[in-house]
Amino acid sequence: MYVKYENRLRDSHGITWNSYLMLQGLLHTVSFLLEPDQFQPLLPGSGCSAGCPELRDTSLKMVDMYWKNLSFSKDLDPQENMHGEELLSMACNVLVQLFWRTKHLGYLLEAILILEFGLTIRRYGTLEIKNILLETVSHHILPQMLKSPLWSDLADLMREYLKFMDDYMREAADLTFVAYRHRNYSKAIEFVLFKERLQNSCQYLMIKVETSILQLKQKADNLEEIERTLENLNFGIELVQLSNEERYEALTLNEDLHSRPWWSPTPDINYLFGQLFFLLLCKNQAGAMQAIVSKAIKRRSFLPRIIYLSTQIAPSSFKENIEANGSVHDTKSVLELKSLLEQYSADLGYPFEEAIKVITGISEGQKSFKDFGSDVLCWMNFAVFFNAWNLCSHHSGEPARERSSQSTWNLVDRLIQRCIKEQLVSSQPPLTCPGSNFPVLVQLVTESCSWHILVIQSYLRSMLPSGKKKKKSVPADQLSAPLSHVIRSSIESLSSAVEEVKKWLDHQLTKSPDESMDVLLSLLQKTGGGEDPGHVFQMVEDFASVGNPELGERISLALQSWNSADVLRKFVKAQHTMLLKFHQMCESKLRLLESLKVSVQHV
């Protein structure tokens, strides 16, 4: 199943982004990677003092050896491993190390082209990945897809995964019964343990949670549709129930971290973006990762319920009187929302009050979002929902001073503006900047901004129910007037922030495919200094252009089909598709905000 979606993504979108393509290429070659001790001398931190020229020469020799051994594979079945094909994988590792040392993107591009060249000669026809293998390799693709704007592909991937799991759970009972009936008790126990391992999988729980969140993101521009979606999700109650401590203690991490490349021992770590602190995985790497993943899943499982509570109870804060039969309900909801936010902040490593001080400090410029690394989105979501809670709470959440509802609206507005500004200032074109903060921008717009807009919509609906103008009492007018002012200000702030993202995307999309191709080709051009990338790429091009009857008909035909420009064209097309999808999302948000500007004028 994984390969089916991998092929679909390649065919429909080419390559999504640089790091994703790199992982994809390495996943294809993982079956013939050498054992770690065989290529250990080539890796950073292994005591190898070879400089860049020596490493480049090593990669050239490996590719040359691969070419010289190619003729020995002419009579092999297309599904069989070819002689010396592991040399391409080793050459790729060397080129990635050169990229890590020099930060020259050309080396990374060369590594990708080498892998694609090898796949042209021997491409997998089928790759059976099922049962526990589906768990062990999904970490090569799912984390990147969750942060991308390719929602349709992500939905398909998660839906098929859940279908597989549901089907297997049903089949497991039959398999266990058959084994028991034949008195194969050890096999019956094996089936039971295997089922429990899959049933308690971190990946399984994460995909169930993310499937629900994706549905909310897809409907986020319409409050009524969000409410229907939440109703179908039982208002998020079931997901919160999944987050109990006993369930998380029983979770299993089935990911095979040993199949990952040396520069990315876990999905959240990539040494290519900074200094390499160590090479060997610590013994408790899997345990540490499981704890991190469990906390992340727990926070995400709270979101649907928090969204429901925020949109239902926040509007009650401006009402003059609350009916007696609704008072108890609202109080319970407020307390439940605070409890969830307290657990949310605790999983971020801060008590509730300290977390409030953190976001206040960031909004006032005392701290930077860069200090929180990959937790930026979590903090932004916390700020949005803290505002919703504070609006309907009747006591101060901050010991030092009274916090007005207007101040928390302004706090969220400043945070969104500051965070997006920080991301845009450091943003580079995704095409030539692997590991760019593009995924962070996608998440900020599609989650934090979306949730904040939902709170705004819920207020506007309560202030002007069903769009009908009603005669208000003087006290009600006095309450709604300042609120409508801060809502109007918040809408303007959100529009400004999303518009800045759209302008950045407009600039990226103005480049023609030919211009983008020229940019990539320039990275592979040799300047004559002898230390630039392009040497290995040129060797591969020379090999492909020279006919050799000793290679046999199948390999010769494969070489004739090789076209490096096609690979780069896929690369460019994929980048354009990704940017265009996000651009459409920003336009949708701006249209929604424009409609809210009109609505708030009638309040």
C-alpha positions as CSV (number, residue, x, y, z in Angstrom):
1,M,0.0,0.0,0.0
2,Y,2.8,2.4,0.8
3,V,4.4,1.9,-2.6
4,K,1.0,2.5,-4.2
5,Y,0.8,5.9,-2.6
6,E,4.5,6.6,-3.1
7,N,4.0,6.0,-6.9
8,R,0.8,8.1,-6.9
9,L,2.6,11.0,-5.3
10,R,5.5,10.8,-7.7
11,D,3.2,10.6,-10.8
12,S,0.8,13.3,-9.8
13,H,3.0,15.8,-8.0
14,G,6.5,14.8,-8.8
15,I,8.6,15.6,-5.8
16,T,7.0,17.5,-3.0
17,W,10.1,19.2,-1.5
18,N,13.8,18.5,-1.3
19,S,14.0,16.7,2.0
20,Y,11.0,14.6,1.1
21,L,12.5,13.5,-2.2
22,M,15.7,12.7,-0.5
23,L,13.9,10.4,1.9
24,Q,11.9,8.9,-0.9
25,G,15.1,8.1,-2.9
26,L,16.7,6.6,0.1
27,L,13.7,4.5,0.9
28,H,13.9,2.9,-2.6
29,T,17.6,2.0,-1.9
30,V,17.2,0.8,1.7
31,S,17.0,-2.8,0.6
32,F,20.6,-2.8,-0.6
33,L,22.3,-0.5,1.9
34,L,25.5,-1.8,3.4
35,E,25.7,-2.6,7.0
36,P,26.7,0.5,9.1
37,D,30.2,-0.8,9.8
38,Q,30.9,-1.1,6.1
39,F,30.4,2.6,5.4
40,Q,31.2,4.0,8.8
41,P,34.6,5.4,7.8
42,L,32.8,7.7,5.3
43,L,30.5,9.3,7.9
44,P,31.0,12.4,10.0
45,G,32.4,11.8,13.5
46,S,33.9,8.5,12.6
47,G,37.5,9.6,12.7
48,C,37.7,10.1,9.0
49,S,39.8,13.2,8.2
50,A,39.2,13.2,4.5
51,G,38.6,16.7,3.0
52,C,36.0,17.6,0.4
53,P,38.2,16.8,-2.6
54,E,38.9,13.4,-1.3
55,L,35.3,12.7,-0.5
56,R,34.3,13.9,-4.0
57,D,36.9,11.6,-5.6
58,T,35.6,8.7,-3.5
59,S,32.1,9.2,-4.8
60,L,33.4,9.3,-8.4
61,K,35.2,6.0,-7.9
62,M,32.1,4.4,-6.5
63,V,30.0,5.5,-9.5
64,D,32.7,4.4,-11.8
65,M,32.9,0.9,-10.1
66,Y,29.1,0.7,-10.4
67,W,29.3,1.3,-14.1
68,K,32.1,-1.2,-14.7
69,N,30.0,-3.9,-12.8
70,L,26.8,-3.1,-14.7
71,S,27.5,-5.6,-17.6
72,F,27.5,-8.5,-15.1
73,S,23.8,-7.8,-14.4
74,K,22.5,-8.0,-18.0
75,D,21.1,-11.5,-17.6
76,L,19.5,-11.0,-14.2
77,D,15.8,-10.9,-13.6
78,P,14.6,-7.2,-13.3
79,Q,13.5,-8.0,-9.7
80,E,17.0,-9.3,-8.7
81,N,19.6,-7.1,-7.0
82,M,22.1,-5.9,-9.5
83,H,25.9,-6.4,-8.9
84,G,27.3,-3.4,-7.2
85,E,24.1,-1.4,-6.9
86,E,24.9,-0.6,-3.3
87,L,27.7,1.6,-4.6
88,L,25.2,4.2,-5.7
89,S,23.8,4.3,-2.2
90,M,27.2,4.8,-0.7
91,A,28.1,7.5,-3.3
92,C,24.8,9.2,-2.3
93,N,25.9,9.1,1.4
94,V,29.2,10.7,0.5
95,L,27.5,13.5,-1.5
96,V,25.1,14.2,1.4
97,Q,28.1,14.5,3.7
98,L,29.6,17.0,1.2
99,F,26.4,19.0,1.3
100,W,26.5,18.9,5.1
101,R,30.1,20.2,5.1
102,T,29.8,22.9,2.4
103,K,26.0,23.7,2.5
104,H,26.2,23.7,-1.4
105,L,22.8,22.5,-2.5
106,G,24.3,21.1,-5.7
107,Y,25.7,18.1,-3.8
108,L,22.2,17.2,-2.5
109,L,20.8,17.6,-6.0
110,E,23.5,15.3,-7.3
111,A,22.7,12.7,-4.7
112,I,19.0,12.7,-5.8
113,L,19.9,12.4,-9.5
114,I,22.2,9.5,-8.8
115,L,19.4,7.6,-7.0
116,E,17.0,8.4,-9.8
117,F,19.6,7.2,-12.3
118,G,19.8,3.9,-10.5
119,L,16.1,3.6,-10.3
120,T,15.9,4.1,-14.1
121,I,18.0,1.0,-14.6
122,R,16.3,-1.1,-12.0
123,R,13.0,0.2,-10.7
124,Y,11.0,-1.8,-8.2
125,G,7.9,-3.3,-9.8
126,T,6.4,-4.4,-6.5
127,L,7.4,-4.0,-3.0
128,E,5.3,-6.0,-0.5
129,I,4.9,-3.8,2.6
130,K,2.2,-5.1,4.9
131,N,1.3,-5.7,8.5
132,I,4.0,-4.5,10.9
133,L,6.2,-3.4,7.9
134,L,3.5,-0.7,7.2
135,E,4.3,0.6,10.7
136,T,8.1,0.5,10.4
137,V,8.4,2.5,7.1
138,S,5.6,5.0,7.4
139,H,7.8,7.4,9.3
140,H,9.6,8.1,6.0
141,I,6.6,9.9,4.5
142,L,3.8,10.6,7.0
143,P,5.4,13.4,9.1
144,Q,6.2,15.4,5.9
145,M,2.7,14.8,4.5
146,L,1.0,16.0,7.7
147,K,2.8,19.4,7.3
148,S,2.1,19.8,3.6
149,P,-0.9,21.4,1.8
150,L,-1.5,18.2,-0.1
151,W,-4.6,17.4,1.9
152,S,-6.2,15.1,-0.7
153,D,-3.2,12.8,-0.8
154,L,-2.8,12.9,2.9
155,A,-6.5,12.0,3.4
156,D,-6.2,9.0,1.0
157,L,-3.0,7.8,2.7
158,M,-4.6,7.9,6.2
159,R,-7.9,6.4,5.0
160,E,-6.2,3.4,3.4
161,Y,-4.0,2.9,6.5
162,L,-7.0,2.9,8.8
163,K,-8.8,0.5,6.4
164,F,-5.8,-1.9,6.5
165,M,-5.8,-1.8,10.3
166,D,-9.5,-2.4,10.6
167,D,-9.4,-5.3,8.2
168,Y,-6.5,-6.8,10.0
169,M,-8.1,-6.5,13.4
170,R,-11.1,-8.5,12.1
171,E,-8.9,-11.1,10.5
172,A,-6.7,-11.5,13.6
173,A,-9.6,-13.1,15.5
174,D,-10.1,-15.7,12.8
175,L,-6.4,-16.4,12.6
176,T,-6.1,-16.9,16.4
177,F,-9.2,-19.2,16.4
178,V,-7.8,-21.4,13.6
179,A,-4.4,-21.6,15.3
180,Y,-6.1,-22.5,18.6
181,R,-8.3,-25.1,16.9
182,H,-5.3,-26.8,15.4
183,R,-3.6,-26.8,18.9
184,N,-0.9,-24.5,17.7
185,Y,-0.9,-22.6,20.9
186,S,2.4,-20.8,20.3
187,K,1.1,-19.4,17.1
188,A,-2.2,-18.3,18.7
189,I,-0.2,-16.4,21.3
190,E,1.9,-14.9,18.6
191,F,-1.2,-13.7,16.8
192,V,-2.6,-12.2,20.0
193,L,0.7,-10.3,20.8
194,F,1.0,-9.1,17.3
195,K,-2.5,-7.8,17.3
196,E,-1.9,-6.0,20.6
197,R,1.3,-4.4,19.2
198,L,-0.6,-3.0,16.2
199,Q,-3.6,-2.0,18.3
200,N,-1.4,0.0,20.7
201,S,0.7,1.5,17.9
202,C,1.6,5.2,18.2
203,Q,1.2,5.4,14.5
204,Y,-2.3,4.0,14.6
205,L,-3.5,6.4,17.3
206,M,-1.8,9.4,15.7
207,I,-3.5,8.7,12.3
208,K,-6.9,8.4,14.0
209,V,-6.3,11.8,15.7
210,E,-4.9,13.5,12.6
211,T,-7.7,12.2,10.4
212,S,-10.2,14.0,12.6
213,I,-8.1,17.2,12.7
214,L,-7.8,17.1,8.9
215,Q,-11.5,17.0,8.6
216,L,-11.8,20.1,10.7
217,K,-9.1,21.9,8.7
218,Q,-10.9,21.1,5.5
219,K,-14.1,22.6,6.8
220,A,-12.6,25.5,8.8
221,D,-14.0,28.2,6.6
222,N,-17.6,27.4,7.6
223,L,-18.7,27.4,11.2
224,E,-21.8,25.4,10.5
225,E,-19.9,22.7,8.7
226,I,-17.3,22.6,11.6
227,E,-20.2,22.0,14.0
228,R,-21.6,19.2,11.9
229,T,-18.1,17.6,11.7
230,L,-17.6,18.0,15.4
231,E,-21.0,16.3,16.0
232,N,-19.9,13.4,13.8
233,L,-16.7,13.2,16.0
234,N,-18.9,13.1,19.1
235,F,-17.6,16.7,19.9
236,G,-14.1,15.4,20.4
237,I,-15.0,13.4,23.6
238,E,-13.8,10.0,22.3
239,L,-10.4,11.4,21.3
240,V,-10.0,13.0,24.8
241,Q,-10.8,9.6,26.3
242,L,-8.1,8.0,24.2
243,S,-5.6,10.3,25.9
244,N,-5.7,8.6,29.3
245,E,-2.4,7.7,31.0
246,E,-3.0,3.9,30.8
247,R,-3.5,4.1,27.1
248,Y,-0.3,6.1,26.6
249,E,1.8,3.8,28.8
250,A,0.7,0.9,26.6
251,L,1.6,2.6,23.3
252,T,4.3,0.9,21.2
253,L,6.7,2.6,18.8
254,N,6.9,0.2,15.8
255,E,9.1,2.5,13.7
256,D,12.3,0.9,12.5
257,L,14.7,3.8,13.2
258,H,17.7,1.7,11.8
259,S,16.3,2.1,8.3
260,R,16.7,5.9,8.5
261,P,19.7,7.7,7.0
262,W,22.5,8.7,9.3
263,W,21.7,12.4,9.1
264,S,18.1,11.9,10.3
265,P,18.0,9.3,13.1
266,T,14.3,10.3,13.9
267,P,11.7,12.2,11.9
268,D,12.2,15.3,14.0
269,I,16.0,15.4,13.8
270,N,18.0,16.4,10.8
271,Y,21.7,17.1,11.3
272,L,22.0,18.7,7.8
273,F,20.5,21.8,9.3
274,G,23.1,22.2,12.0
275,Q,26.2,20.8,13.6
276,L,26.4,17.0,14.1
277,F,26.4,16.4,17.9
278,F,26.9,12.7,17.7
279,L,26.7,9.9,15.1
280,L,25.7,6.8,16.9
281,L,22.1,6.6,18.2
282,C,21.9,6.5,21.9
283,K,20.6,3.3,23.4
284,N,17.4,4.8,24.6
285,Q,16.7,6.7,21.4
286,A,13.5,4.8,20.7
287,G,12.3,5.2,24.3
288,A,13.0,9.0,24.2
289,M,11.2,9.3,20.9
290,Q,8.2,7.3,22.1
291,A,7.8,9.7,25.0
292,I,8.0,12.7,22.7
293,V,5.5,11.2,20.2
294,S,3.1,10.2,22.9
295,K,3.0,13.8,24.3
296,A,2.5,15.2,20.8
297,I,-0.4,12.8,20.1
298,K,-2.0,13.7,23.4
299,R,-1.9,17.4,22.7
300,R,-3.3,16.8,19.2
301,S,-6.1,14.6,20.6
302,F,-7.3,17.5,22.7
303,L,-7.8,19.8,19.7
304,P,-11.3,18.8,18.5
305,R,-12.7,19.0,22.0
306,I,-11.0,22.3,22.7
307,I,-12.3,23.7,19.4
308,Y,-15.8,22.6,20.2
309,L,-15.7,24.2,23.7
310,S,-14.1,27.4,22.4
311,T,-16.7,28.0,19.8
312,Q,-19.6,27.1,22.1
313,I,-18.8,29.0,25.3
314,A,-16.8,32.0,24.2
315,P,-19.9,33.9,22.9
316,S,-21.5,33.7,26.3
317,S,-19.0,36.2,27.7
318,F,-20.7,39.3,26.3
319,K,-24.3,38.3,27.1
320,E,-25.9,40.4,29.8
321,N,-27.7,37.5,31.4
322,I,-27.3,33.8,31.1
323,E,-30.3,31.6,31.7
324,A,-30.3,29.5,34.8
325,N,-30.5,26.2,32.9
326,G,-27.5,27.2,30.8
327,S,-25.4,28.6,33.6
328,V,-24.3,25.3,35.0
329,H,-23.6,24.0,31.5
330,D,-21.4,27.0,30.7
331,T,-19.6,26.8,34.0
332,K,-18.8,23.1,33.4
333,S,-17.6,23.8,29.9
334,V,-15.4,26.7,31.0
335,L,-13.8,24.5,33.7
336,E,-13.4,21.6,31.2
337,L,-11.7,23.9,28.7
338,K,-9.3,25.2,31.4
339,S,-8.5,21.6,32.5
340,L,-7.6,20.7,28.9
341,L,-5.5,23.8,28.5
342,E,-3.7,22.9,31.7
343,Q,-2.9,19.5,30.4
344,Y,-1.9,20.9,27.1
345,S,0.6,23.3,28.6
346,A,1.9,20.6,31.0
347,D,2.8,18.5,27.9
348,L,4.7,21.5,26.6
349,G,6.7,21.5,29.8
350,Y,5.1,24.5,31.5
351,P,2.4,24.9,34.2
352,F,-0.6,26.8,33.0
353,E,0.3,30.2,34.6
354,E,3.9,29.9,33.3
355,A,2.7,29.1,29.8
356,I,0.7,32.3,29.9
357,K,3.8,34.3,30.9
358,V,5.7,32.7,28.0
359,I,3.2,33.7,25.3
360,T,2.9,37.2,26.9
361,G,6.7,37.5,26.8
362,I,6.8,36.5,23.1
363,S,4.0,39.0,22.2
364,E,5.9,41.8,23.9
365,G,9.1,40.9,22.1
366,Q,11.0,39.6,25.1
367,K,11.4,36.1,23.5
368,S,11.4,34.7,20.1
369,F,9.4,31.8,18.6
370,K,12.7,30.4,17.4
371,D,13.4,29.3,21.0
372,F,10.7,26.7,20.7
373,G,11.8,25.0,17.5
374,S,9.2,22.6,16.3
375,D,6.7,23.5,19.1
376,V,5.8,26.9,17.5
377,L,2.4,25.6,16.3
378,C,1.6,24.2,19.7
379,W,2.3,27.5,21.4
380,M,0.2,29.4,18.9
381,N,-2.7,27.1,19.3
382,F,-2.4,27.4,23.0
383,A,-2.6,31.2,22.8
384,V,-5.7,31.1,20.6
385,F,-7.6,28.8,22.9
386,F,-6.3,30.6,26.0
387,N,-8.0,33.7,24.6
388,A,-11.2,31.8,24.1
389,W,-11.1,30.6,27.7
390,N,-10.2,34.0,29.1
391,L,-13.1,35.6,27.4
392,C,-15.6,33.5,29.2
393,S,-13.9,33.2,32.6
394,H,-14.9,35.5,35.4
395,H,-11.5,35.6,37.2
396,S,-8.0,36.7,36.3
397,G,-5.8,34.0,34.9
398,E,-2.7,36.0,35.6
399,P,-1.8,36.7,39.2
400,A,0.2,39.9,38.7
401,R,-2.6,41.9,37.0
402,E,-6.1,41.8,35.8
403,R,-6.3,40.6,32.3
404,S,-9.1,42.1,30.2
405,S,-10.7,40.3,27.3
406,Q,-9.5,43.0,25.0
407,S,-5.9,42.4,26.1
408,T,-6.0,38.7,25.2
409,W,-7.5,39.5,21.8
410,N,-4.6,41.9,21.2
411,L,-2.1,39.3,22.5
412,V,-3.2,36.7,20.0
413,D,-3.2,39.3,17.2
414,R,0.4,40.3,18.1
415,L,1.5,36.7,18.3
416,I,0.1,35.8,14.9
417,Q,1.7,38.9,13.3
418,R,5.0,38.4,15.0
419,C,5.2,34.6,14.3
420,I,4.4,34.9,10.7
421,K,6.8,37.9,10.3
422,E,9.6,35.8,11.9
423,Q,8.9,32.9,9.5
424,L,8.7,35.2,6.4
425,V,11.9,37.0,7.3
426,S,13.9,33.8,7.4
427,S,12.0,32.2,4.5
428,Q,13.9,31.1,1.5
429,P,12.5,29.7,-1.8
430,P,11.6,26.1,-1.1
431,L,13.1,25.1,-4.4
432,T,16.6,26.0,-3.4
433,C,16.4,25.8,0.4
434,P,15.9,22.2,1.8
435,G,14.4,22.2,5.2
436,S,12.8,25.7,4.8
437,N,10.1,26.9,7.2
438,F,7.4,26.5,4.5
439,P,5.7,23.7,6.5
440,V,5.5,26.0,9.6
441,L,3.7,28.7,7.5
442,V,1.3,26.1,6.2
443,Q,0.4,25.0,9.7
444,L,0.1,28.6,11.1
445,V,-2.4,29.5,8.4
446,T,-4.4,26.3,8.3
447,E,-4.5,25.7,12.0
448,S,-3.8,28.6,14.4
449,C,-5.4,31.3,12.1
450,S,-8.3,29.0,11.3
451,W,-9.0,28.2,15.0
452,H,-8.9,32.0,15.8
453,I,-11.3,32.7,12.9
454,L,-13.7,30.1,14.2
455,V,-13.8,31.9,17.6
456,I,-14.5,35.2,15.8
457,Q,-17.3,33.6,13.8
458,S,-18.9,32.2,16.9
459,Y,-18.9,35.6,18.5
460,L,-20.4,37.3,15.4
461,R,-23.1,34.7,15.1
462,S,-24.1,35.3,18.7
463,M,-24.0,39.1,18.4
464,L,-26.2,38.9,15.2
465,P,-28.0,35.5,15.2
466,S,-28.7,34.1,11.8
467,G,-27.8,37.5,10.2
468,K,-31.1,39.1,11.4
469,K,-30.9,42.5,13.0
470,K,-32.5,42.5,16.4
471,K,-33.4,45.3,18.7
472,K,-30.9,45.4,21.5
473,S,-31.1,46.7,25.0
474,V,-28.8,49.5,26.0
475,P,-26.7,47.2,28.3
476,A,-26.3,44.7,25.5
477,D,-25.2,47.5,23.2
478,Q,-22.7,48.6,25.7
479,L,-21.3,45.1,26.0
480,S,-21.2,44.4,22.2
481,A,-19.7,47.7,21.1
482,P,-16.2,47.3,22.6
483,L,-16.3,43.6,21.6
484,S,-17.1,44.4,18.0
485,H,-14.2,46.9,18.0
486,V,-11.6,44.3,19.1
487,I,-13.1,41.7,16.7
488,R,-12.8,44.2,13.9
489,S,-9.2,44.9,14.8
490,S,-8.5,41.1,15.0
491,I,-10.0,40.5,11.6
492,E,-7.8,43.3,10.1
493,S,-4.7,41.8,11.8
494,L,-5.4,38.4,10.5
495,S,-6.0,39.7,7.0
496,S,-2.7,41.6,7.1
497,A,-0.8,38.5,8.3
498,V,-2.3,36.1,5.7
499,E,-1.9,38.7,3.0
500,E,1.8,38.9,3.7
501,V,2.0,35.1,3.3
502,K,0.1,35.4,0.0
503,K,2.5,38.1,-1.3
504,W,5.4,35.8,-0.5
505,L,3.8,33.0,-2.4
506,D,2.9,35.3,-5.3
507,H,6.6,36.1,-5.6
508,Q,7.6,32.4,-5.6
509,L,4.9,31.6,-8.2
510,T,6.0,34.3,-10.6
511,K,9.0,32.3,-11.7
512,S,8.5,30.3,-14.8
513,P,9.3,26.6,-15.0
514,D,12.2,27.4,-17.3
515,E,13.6,29.9,-14.8
516,S,13.4,27.3,-12.0
517,M,15.1,24.7,-14.2
518,D,17.9,27.2,-14.9
519,V,18.3,27.7,-11.1
520,L,18.7,24.0,-10.5
521,L,21.0,23.4,-13.5
522,S,23.2,26.3,-12.3
523,L,23.7,24.4,-9.0
524,L,25.3,21.5,-11.0
525,Q,27.6,23.6,-13.1
526,K,31.3,23.2,-12.5
527,T,33.3,26.4,-12.2
528,G,36.7,24.9,-12.9
529,G,37.8,25.1,-9.3
530,G,37.6,21.4,-8.8
531,E,35.7,21.5,-5.5
532,D,32.2,22.4,-6.8
533,P,29.5,19.8,-7.3
534,G,28.6,18.5,-10.7
535,H,31.5,16.0,-11.3
536,V,29.5,12.9,-10.4
537,F,26.5,14.2,-12.3
538,Q,28.6,14.7,-15.4
539,M,30.0,11.2,-15.1
540,V,26.5,9.8,-15.0
541,E,25.4,11.8,-18.0
542,D,28.5,10.6,-19.9
543,F,27.7,7.0,-19.0
544,A,24.1,7.3,-20.2
545,S,25.1,8.9,-23.5
546,V,27.6,6.2,-24.5
547,G,26.1,3.1,-25.9
548,N,27.6,-0.2,-24.7
549,P,26.4,-3.5,-26.3
550,E,27.8,-5.5,-23.4
551,L,25.1,-4.1,-21.1
552,G,22.4,-6.1,-22.8
553,E,19.1,-5.0,-24.3
554,R,17.1,-4.3,-21.1
555,I,19.8,-2.1,-19.5
556,S,20.6,-0.3,-22.8
557,L,16.9,0.6,-23.2
558,A,16.7,1.8,-19.6
559,L,19.8,4.0,-20.2
560,Q,18.2,5.5,-23.3
561,S,15.2,6.5,-21.3
562,W,17.3,8.4,-18.8
563,N,16.8,12.1,-18.9
564,S,18.1,14.2,-16.0
565,A,16.0,17.2,-17.2
566,D,12.8,15.1,-16.7
567,V,13.8,14.5,-13.0
568,L,14.4,18.3,-12.5
569,R,11.2,19.0,-14.3
570,K,9.3,16.8,-11.8
571,F,11.1,18.6,-9.0
572,V,10.0,22.0,-10.4
573,K,6.4,20.9,-11.0
574,A,6.1,19.5,-7.5
575,Q,7.3,22.7,-5.9
576,H,4.8,24.7,-8.0
577,T,2.0,22.4,-7.1
578,M,2.8,22.7,-3.4
579,L,3.0,26.5,-3.5
580,L,-0.1,26.7,-5.6
581,K,-2.1,24.6,-3.2
582,F,-1.1,26.8,-0.3
583,H,-1.8,29.9,-2.3
584,Q,-5.3,28.7,-2.8
585,M,-5.7,28.1,0.9
586,C,-4.5,31.7,1.7
587,E,-6.9,33.1,-0.9
588,S,-9.8,31.2,0.7
589,K,-8.9,32.6,4.1
590,L,-8.7,36.1,2.8
591,R,-12.2,35.8,1.2
592,L,-13.6,34.5,4.5
593,L,-12.0,37.4,6.4
594,E,-13.5,39.9,3.9
595,S,-16.9,38.5,4.5
596,L,-16.4,38.8,8.3
597,K,-15.4,42.4,7.8
598,V,-18.8,43.0,6.2
599,S,-20.6,41.0,9.0
600,V,-19.0,43.0,11.8
601,Q,-20.2,46.2,10.4
602,H,-23.8,45.1,11.0
603,V,-23.2,44.4,14.7
